[in-house]
Amino acid sequence: MAQAPEVQGELISPYWDVVVVGAGPAGALAAHGLATRGLHVLLIEQRRFPRWKVCGACLSPQALAALESAGLANLVAAQGGLSLQQLQLGVAGLVSPIGLGAGGILSRSRLDQALLEAAEAAGATVLMGTRAVLGAAVTGLEPNREVLLQKGTSRQSVRAKIVLIAAGLTHRAIDSEAEISTNIESHSRIGAGCLLPGEAAEIPLGVLQMAVGRRGYVGLVRIESGEINIACAFDPSMLRCGGGAAVVCQKLLAEAGFAPLPDLKEAAWQLTAALSRQSIPLAGHRLLLIGDAAGYVEPFTGEGMGWAMTSSLAAIPLVLRGKEHWDDAIEKEWRQLHRRWVTRRQISCRVLAMILRHPEISWGLHRLTGNFSSIASSMIGFMQRPALPSSRD
Ligand SMILES: Cc1cc2nc3c(=O)[nH]c(=O)nc-3n(C[C@H](O)[C@H](O)[C@H](O)COP(=O)(O)OP(=O)(O)OC[C@H]3O[C@@H](n4cnc5c(N)ncnc54)[C@H](O)[C@@H]3O)c2cc1C
């Protein structure tokens, strides 16, 4: 095997109970949970933190419940996170205030850094600025999976009893299409986002403004630094019309009934890959996919991190079992658990996104009942009711 990799100049062990690839919410929470239970965990992240990321920065009640269940209930408040109290939903020129329950707001720079530190404090070893690619399954007396690490020009490898791929939407952490392939939905939207100075918009603390149109939406929220975080999902056809993300964003804001934003063209926009996708299968030999790496649907209700962290919690008992003895039933069980805790919730999110993609339905509801706000509030509340796997699942 290649020479052992280094952390801050020190050689690290080439053998691990678990290697986790990707230190977003899914990977960091899984590494934290497994290290807390005494496993020898290596967490690998290709970027250096803190880093900004396209995301609405809103934590759903499910995400907060997942953190609480991991013993990290104070993490959001300790990082200066805010409570999310109201959604101002703009559809076809009508802006409706919708009361929200128990959500939070925290920038991804702070959240991801804090989760990473929590994993490290629990005993996980962290390798930053290192890209990981899943290697071969190794048989013999000590069966394991190889993970190839690339840092700059140097390439090394480590081995783990189990590998968790938590590498997000475009997980180029698995080279072999023969083992795991990705189905990307046709007409899937793509994500876009940027950060604006605080004075760019008059958004009160604790309020999420959502502009929803037929061909995309824009979410605006003031984060703990006072800056405005913008996260959008667009039909790719809108971007092809020219002008880029800034122009599309202004169009959607105007259509939905919000004031235009200054200086959008000067902002440092980032785009994502196609959002709605599914990995098939969700597990392999000594391998589980968690978080967005397993599959994702367009993120209208700000549920992605909640789904990602729930999948980490659901995977922990299987990893503990598989570390002692891996059997193929674990792969099947992961598919079932993932369907139960994540895919089903994604389906209700799709239904709401579909309704809001058709402004005439929202208008119809409004005219029929005169009270679109309370209908939308009940739907969001229903979808966001937290439910977590117990240690028996
Ligand atoms: C426009 C938009 C708005 C959103 N708004 C919200 C919201 O308000 N609330 C919410 O809960 N969710 C939201 N989401 C969804 C949320 O961002 C994701 O669901 C969440 O980040 C998933 O977490 P994860 O840990 O699975 O993946 P990620 O957060 O993507 O983390 C994956 C990590 O893996 C690393 N990585 C990738 N490949 C490798 C490799 N080969 N080797 C090493 N490291 C690797 C990446 O650098 C990254 O840090 C939004 C998404 C979009 C696109």
The ligand as an SDF file (V2000), in Angstrom:
LIG
                    3D

 53 58  0  0  0  0  0  0  0  0999 V2000
  -30.5220   26.7000   -3.4860 C   0  0  0  0  0  0  0  0  0  0  0  0
  -30.4690   25.7870   -2.2890 C   0  0  0  0  0  0  0  0  0  0  0  0
  -31.0370   26.2080   -1.0930 C   0  0  0  0  0  0  0  0  0  0  0  0
  -31.0180   25.3490    0.0150 C   0  0  0  0  0  0  0  0  0  0  0  0
  -31.5460   25.7910    1.1850 N   0  0  0  0  0  0  0  0  0  0  0  0
  -31.5520   25.0020    2.2510 C   0  0  0  0  0  0  0  0  0  0  0  0
  -32.0520   25.4490    3.4990 C   0  0  0  0  0  0  0  0  0  0  0  0
  -32.4130   26.6040    3.6720 O   0  0  0  0  0  0  0  0  0  0  0  0
  -32.0950   24.5560    4.5290 N   0  0  0  0  0  0  0  0  0  0  0  0
  -31.6640   23.2650    4.3890 C   0  0  0  0  0  0  0  0  0  0  0  0
  -31.7610   22.4920    5.3490 O   0  0  0  0  0  0  0  0  0  0  0  0
  -31.1380   22.8310    3.2390 N   0  0  0  0  0  0  0  0  0  0  0  0
  -31.0660   23.6540    2.1700 C   0  0  0  0  0  0  0  0  0  0  0  0
  -30.5070   23.2290    1.0090 N   0  0  0  0  0  0  0  0  0  0  0  0
  -29.9940   21.8600    0.9340 C   0  0  0  0  0  0  0  0  0  0  0  0
  -28.6820   21.6870    1.6870 C   0  0  0  0  0  0  0  0  0  0  0  0
  -27.7460   22.6250    1.2480 O   0  0  0  0  0  0  0  0  0  0  0  0
  -28.1520   20.2570    1.4480 C   0  0  0  0  0  0  0  0  0  0  0  0
  -29.1980   19.3440    1.5460 O   0  0  0  0  0  0  0  0  0  0  0  0
  -27.0740   19.9100    2.4680 C   0  0  0  0  0  0  0  0  0  0  0  0
  -25.9410   20.7070    2.2870 O   0  0  0  0  0  0  0  0  0  0  0  0
  -26.6970   18.4290    2.3520 C   0  0  0  0  0  0  0  0  0  0  0  0
  -25.6580   18.1320    3.2360 O   0  0  0  0  0  0  0  0  0  0  0  0
  -24.5820   17.0020    2.8750 P   0  0  0  0  0  0  0  0  0  0  0  0
  -23.7040   16.9150    4.0610 O   0  0  0  0  0  0  0  0  0  0  0  0
  -25.2630   15.8040    2.3660 O   0  0  0  0  0  0  0  0  0  0  0  0
  -23.7880   17.5790    1.6230 O   0  0  0  0  0  0  0  0  0  0  0  0
  -22.9160   18.8980    1.4880 P   0  0  0  0  0  0  0  0  0  0  0  0
  -23.3480   19.9300    2.4410 O   0  0  0  0  0  0  0  0  0  0  0  0
  -22.9340   19.2260    0.0350 O   0  0  0  0  0  0  0  0  0  0  0  0
  -21.4520   18.4440    1.9210 O   0  0  0  0  0  0  0  0  0  0  0  0
  -20.6990   17.6080    1.1290 C   0  0  0  0  0  0  0  0  0  0  0  0
  -19.2260   17.9020    1.3930 C   0  0  0  0  0  0  0  0  0  0  0  0
  -18.4420   16.8890    0.7450 O   0  0  0  0  0  0  0  0  0  0  0  0
  -17.3060   17.4880    0.1950 C   0  0  0  0  0  0  0  0  0  0  0  0
  -16.8260   16.6070   -0.8890 N   0  0  0  0  0  0  0  0  0  0  0  0
  -17.4210   16.3860   -2.0790 C   0  0  0  0  0  0  0  0  0  0  0  0
  -16.7230   15.4770   -2.7930 N   0  0  0  0  0  0  0  0  0  0  0  0
  -15.6630   15.1220   -2.0120 C   0  0  0  0  0  0  0  0  0  0  0  0
  -14.5830   14.2090   -2.1900 C   0  0  0  0  0  0  0  0  0  0  0  0
  -14.4780   13.4710   -3.3070 N   0  0  0  0  0  0  0  0  0  0  0  0
  -13.6530   14.1140   -1.2130 N   0  0  0  0  0  0  0  0  0  0  0  0
  -13.7650   14.8600   -0.0600 C   0  0  0  0  0  0  0  0  0  0  0  0
  -14.7690   15.7270    0.1450 N   0  0  0  0  0  0  0  0  0  0  0  0
  -15.7240   15.8440   -0.8010 C   0  0  0  0  0  0  0  0  0  0  0  0
  -17.7990   18.8460   -0.2780 C   0  0  0  0  0  0  0  0  0  0  0  0
  -16.7300   19.7650   -0.4120 O   0  0  0  0  0  0  0  0  0  0  0  0
  -18.7840   19.2310    0.8110 C   0  0  0  0  0  0  0  0  0  0  0  0
  -18.1870   20.0090    1.8310 O   0  0  0  0  0  0  0  0  0  0  0  0
  -30.4500   24.0650   -0.0940 C   0  0  0  0  0  0  0  0  0  0  0  0
  -29.8510   23.6660   -1.2870 C   0  0  0  0  0  0  0  0  0  0  0  0
  -29.8390   24.5200   -2.3660 C   0  0  0  0  0  0  0  0  0  0  0  0
  -29.1720   24.0910   -3.6360 C   0  0  0  0  0  0  0  0  0  0  0  0
  1  2  1  0
  2  3  1  0
  2 52  2  0
  3  4  2  0
  4  5  1  0
  4 50  1  0
  5  6  2  0
  6  7  1  0
  6 13  1  0
  7  8  2  0
  7  9  1  0
  9 10  1  0
 10 11  2  0
 10 12  1  0
 12 13  2  0
 13 14  1  0
 14 15  1  0
 14 50  1  0
 15 16  1  0
 16 17  1  0
 16 18  1  0
 18 19  1  0
 18 20  1  0
 20 21  1  0
 20 22  1  0
 22 23  1  0
 23 24  1  0
 24 25  2  0
 24 26  1  0
 24 27  1  0
 27 28  1  0
 28 29  2  0
 28 30  1  0
 28 31  1  0
 31 32  1  0
 32 33  1  0
 33 34  1  0
 33 48  1  0
 34 35  1  0
 35 36  1  0
 35 46  1  0
 36 37  1  0
 36 45  1  0
 37 38  2  0
 38 39  1  0
 39 40  1  0
 39 45  2  0
 40 41  1  0
 40 42  2  0
 42 43  1  0
 43 44  2  0
 44 45  1  0
 46 47  1  0
 46 48  1  0
 48 49  1  0
 50 51  2  0
 51 52  1  0
 52 53  1  0
M  END
$$$$
